[in-house]
Amino acid sequence: MKYRVAFWLLPPFILLCSQPAHSQVQSFAEPQDLSQGTVSGISALDVADLNQDGLVDVVVLEGGAHSEGRFTLAWFEQSKSGKWLRHDFNIPVQFDDFIGSARCEDKDQDG
């Protein structure tokens, strides 16, 4: 299965990423109730089983005009132990104008 990660910039531009550049173990923070407010930092996220291990993985994008110079495009691989392995995509440009979203897609539709 090949997944395509796409996100949109202003002016419209689609960047496709296919290979992670760096990896490290990453734990997520405790869940937060967003019904009474917001959480800053993440611009977009999507979930899919990227490595076909039966566990849902998470693609995270942080960037844009309100990110205070931070930029992240990574996917987090869920392990059976409950830890998350971070895989950063190697992106060679700055994304100050990002206002869109990130989506996962089964590009070759093999499930």
ChimeraX commands (.cxc) that place a marker at each C-alpha (Angstrom):
marker #1 position 0.00,0.00,0.00 radius 0.5
marker #1 position 1.32,3.43,-0.91 radius 0.5
marker #1 position -0.05,6.45,0.90 radius 0.5
marker #1 position 0.11,9.97,-0.39 radius 0.5
marker #1 position 0.21,12.88,2.03 radius 0.5
marker #1 position -0.94,16.12,0.45 radius 0.5
marker #1 position -1.40,19.60,1.81 radius 0.5
marker #1 position -2.31,22.88,0.22 radius 0.5
marker #1 position -0.49,26.23,0.31 radius 0.5
marker #1 position -1.48,29.74,-0.72 radius 0.5
marker #1 position -1.21,30.10,-3.70 radius 0.5
marker #1 position -2.48,26.56,-4.41 radius 0.5
marker #1 position 0.39,24.11,-4.46 radius 0.5
marker #1 position 0.35,20.40,-3.64 radius 0.5
marker #1 position 3.37,18.75,-2.09 radius 0.5
marker #1 position 3.52,14.97,-2.10 radius 0.5
marker #1 position 5.74,13.22,0.43 radius 0.5
marker #1 position 6.67,9.58,0.23 radius 0.5
marker #1 position 9.72,8.91,2.43 radius 0.5
marker #1 position 10.39,9.73,6.11 radius 0.5
marker #1 position 13.77,11.35,6.81 radius 0.5
marker #1 position 14.26,10.86,10.56 radius 0.5
marker #1 position 12.69,8.65,13.23 radius 0.5
marker #1 position 12.44,8.80,17.01 radius 0.5
marker #1 position 10.13,7.47,19.73 radius 0.5
marker #1 position 7.50,10.05,20.68 radius 0.5
marker #1 position 4.79,9.87,23.35 radius 0.5
marker #1 position 1.62,11.90,22.93 radius 0.5
marker #1 position 0.33,14.09,25.76 radius 0.5
marker #1 position -2.71,13.14,27.79 radius 0.5
marker #1 position -6.03,13.62,25.95 radius 0.5
marker #1 position -7.59,17.09,26.27 radius 0.5
marker #1 position -11.24,18.15,26.20 radius 0.5
marker #1 position -11.57,20.63,23.32 radius 0.5
marker #1 position -15.28,21.29,23.80 radius 0.5
marker #1 position -14.60,24.44,25.87 radius 0.5
marker #1 position -11.63,25.87,23.96 radius 0.5
marker #1 position -8.80,25.21,21.54 radius 0.5
marker #1 position -5.31,23.72,21.40 radius 0.5
marker #1 position -2.57,25.62,19.56 radius 0.5
marker #1 position 0.23,24.14,17.49 radius 0.5
marker #1 position -1.27,21.55,15.18 radius 0.5
marker #1 position -2.55,22.92,11.86 radius 0.5
marker #1 position -3.96,19.63,10.56 radius 0.5
marker #1 position -3.93,15.90,11.16 radius 0.5
marker #1 position -5.30,12.74,9.63 radius 0.5
marker #1 position -5.27,9.08,10.62 radius 0.5
marker #1 position -4.69,5.88,8.63 radius 0.5
marker #1 position -2.93,2.54,9.01 radius 0.5
marker #1 position 0.12,3.67,7.00 radius 0.5
marker #1 position 2.23,0.55,7.57 radius 0.5
marker #1 position -0.60,-2.03,7.45 radius 0.5
marker #1 position 0.05,-3.40,10.94 radius 0.5
marker #1 position -3.60,-3.15,12.00 radius 0.5
marker #1 position -2.96,-0.10,14.22 radius 0.5
marker #1 position -4.03,3.44,13.35 radius 0.5
marker #1 position -1.16,5.88,12.67 radius 0.5
marker #1 position -1.38,9.69,12.77 radius 0.5
marker #1 position -0.11,12.28,10.25 radius 0.5
marker #1 position 0.48,15.70,11.87 radius 0.5
marker #1 position 1.11,19.08,10.28 radius 0.5
marker #1 position 2.15,22.19,12.20 radius 0.5
marker #1 position 2.95,25.36,10.29 radius 0.5
marker #1 position 1.59,28.50,8.73 radius 0.5
marker #1 position 1.21,32.12,9.68 radius 0.5
marker #1 position 0.25,31.42,13.32 radius 0.5
marker #1 position 2.84,28.73,14.15 radius 0.5
marker #1 position 5.47,31.20,15.44 radius 0.5
marker #1 position 8.09,29.77,13.07 radius 0.5
marker #1 position 7.54,26.11,13.99 radius 0.5
marker #1 position 7.07,23.57,11.22 radius 0.5
marker #1 position 6.39,19.85,11.47 radius 0.5
marker #1 position 5.22,17.34,8.89 radius 0.5
marker #1 position 5.49,13.88,10.40 radius 0.5
marker #1 position 3.62,10.65,10.87 radius 0.5
marker #1 position 3.46,8.85,14.18 radius 0.5
marker #1 position 3.51,5.06,14.06 radius 0.5
marker #1 position 1.48,3.43,16.81 radius 0.5
marker #1 position 3.16,0.44,18.48 radius 0.5
marker #1 position 1.51,-2.40,20.38 radius 0.5
marker #1 position 3.33,-1.20,23.54 radius 0.5
marker #1 position 1.51,2.15,23.43 radius 0.5
marker #1 position 4.55,4.19,22.35 radius 0.5
marker #1 position 4.54,6.28,19.17 radius 0.5
marker #1 position 7.47,6.28,16.72 radius 0.5
marker #1 position 7.86,9.63,14.96 radius 0.5
marker #1 position 8.81,9.70,11.27 radius 0.5
marker #1 position 9.62,13.21,9.93 radius 0.5
marker #1 position 9.17,13.99,6.25 radius 0.5
marker #1 position 12.12,15.82,4.68 radius 0.5
marker #1 position 10.57,19.08,3.43 radius 0.5
marker #1 position 13.02,21.53,1.78 radius 0.5
marker #1 position 10.90,24.73,1.84 radius 0.5
marker #1 position 9.24,27.05,4.38 radius 0.5
marker #1 position 5.43,27.03,4.72 radius 0.5
marker #1 position 4.50,30.41,6.25 radius 0.5
marker #1 position 1.44,30.72,4.00 radius 0.5
marker #1 position -0.04,27.31,4.77 radius 0.5
marker #1 position -3.78,27.56,5.45 radius 0.5
marker #1 position -5.05,24.18,4.27 radius 0.5
marker #1 position -5.17,20.63,5.52 radius 0.5
marker #1 position -3.30,17.34,5.44 radius 0.5
marker #1 position -4.99,14.14,4.25 radius 0.5
marker #1 position -3.93,10.49,3.90 radius 0.5
marker #1 position -4.95,8.54,0.83 radius 0.5
marker #1 position -4.40,4.95,-0.34 radius 0.5
marker #1 position -2.80,6.00,-3.63 radius 0.5
marker #1 position -2.67,2.57,-5.27 radius 0.5
marker #1 position -5.98,1.43,-3.66 radius 0.5
marker #1 position -4.62,-1.89,-2.43 radius 0.5
marker #1 position -6.23,-1.60,1.00 radius 0.5
marker link #1:1,2 radius 0.2
marker link #1:2,3 radius 0.2
marker link #1:3,4 radius 0.2
marker link #1:4,5 radius 0.2
marker link #1:5,6 radius 0.2
marker link #1:6,7 radius 0.2
marker link #1:7,8 radius 0.2
marker link #1:8,9 radius 0.2
marker link #1:9,10 radius 0.2
marker link #1:10,11 radius 0.2
marker link #1:11,12 radius 0.2
marker link #1:12,13 radius 0.2
marker link #1:13,14 radius 0.2
marker link #1:14,15 radius 0.2
marker link #1:15,16 radius 0.2
marker link #1:16,17 radius 0.2
marker link #1:17,18 radius 0.2
marker link #1:18,19 radius 0.2
marker link #1:19,20 radius 0.2
marker link #1:20,21 radius 0.2
marker link #1:21,22 radius 0.2
marker link #1:22,23 radius 0.2
marker link #1:23,24 radius 0.2
marker link #1:24,25 radius 0.2
marker link #1:25,26 radius 0.2
marker link #1:26,27 radius 0.2
marker link #1:27,28 radius 0.2
marker link #1:28,29 radius 0.2
marker link #1:29,30 radius 0.2
marker link #1:30,31 radius 0.2
marker link #1:31,32 radius 0.2
marker link #1:32,33 radius 0.2
marker link #1:33,34 radius 0.2
marker link #1:34,35 radius 0.2
marker link #1:35,36 radius 0.2
marker link #1:36,37 radius 0.2
marker link #1:37,38 radius 0.2
marker link #1:38,39 radius 0.2
marker link #1:39,40 radius 0.2
marker link #1:40,41 radius 0.2
marker link #1:41,42 radius 0.2
marker link #1:42,43 radius 0.2
marker link #1:43,44 radius 0.2
marker link #1:44,45 radius 0.2
marker link #1:45,46 radius 0.2
marker link #1:46,47 radius 0.2
marker link #1:47,48 radius 0.2
marker link #1:48,49 radius 0.2
marker link #1:49,50 radius 0.2
marker link #1:50,51 radius 0.2
marker link #1:51,52 radius 0.2
marker link #1:52,53 radius 0.2
marker link #1:53,54 radius 0.2
marker link #1:54,55 radius 0.2
marker link #1:55,56 radius 0.2
marker link #1:56,57 radius 0.2
marker link #1:57,58 radius 0.2
marker link #1:58,59 radius 0.2
marker link #1:59,60 radius 0.2
marker link #1:60,61 radius 0.2
marker link #1:61,62 radius 0.2
marker link #1:62,63 radius 0.2
marker link #1:63,64 radius 0.2
marker link #1:64,65 radius 0.2
marker link #1:65,66 radius 0.2
marker link #1:66,67 radius 0.2
marker link #1:67,68 radius 0.2
marker link #1:68,69 radius 0.2
marker link #1:69,70 radius 0.2
marker link #1:70,71 radius 0.2
marker link #1:71,72 radius 0.2
marker link #1:72,73 radius 0.2
marker link #1:73,74 radius 0.2
marker link #1:74,75 radius 0.2
marker link #1:75,76 radius 0.2
marker link #1:76,77 radius 0.2
marker link #1:77,78 radius 0.2
marker link #1:78,79 radius 0.2
marker link #1:79,80 radius 0.2
marker link #1:80,81 radius 0.2
marker link #1:81,82 radius 0.2
marker link #1:82,83 radius 0.2
marker link #1:83,84 radius 0.2
marker link #1:84,85 radius 0.2
marker link #1:85,86 radius 0.2
marker link #1:86,87 radius 0.2
marker link #1:87,88 radius 0.2
marker link #1:88,89 radius 0.2
marker link #1:89,90 radius 0.2
marker link #1:90,91 radius 0.2
marker link #1:91,92 radius 0.2
marker link #1:92,93 radius 0.2
marker link #1:93,94 radius 0.2
marker link #1:94,95 radius 0.2
marker link #1:95,96 radius 0.2
marker link #1:96,97 radius 0.2
marker link #1:97,98 radius 0.2
marker link #1:98,99 radius 0.2
marker link #1:99,100 radius 0.2
marker link #1:100,101 radius 0.2
marker link #1:101,102 radius 0.2
marker link #1:102,103 radius 0.2
marker link #1:103,104 radius 0.2
marker link #1:104,105 radius 0.2
marker link #1:105,106 radius 0.2
marker link #1:106,107 radius 0.2
marker link #1:107,108 radius 0.2
marker link #1:108,109 radius 0.2
marker link #1:109,110 radius 0.2
marker link #1:110,111 radius 0.2
view
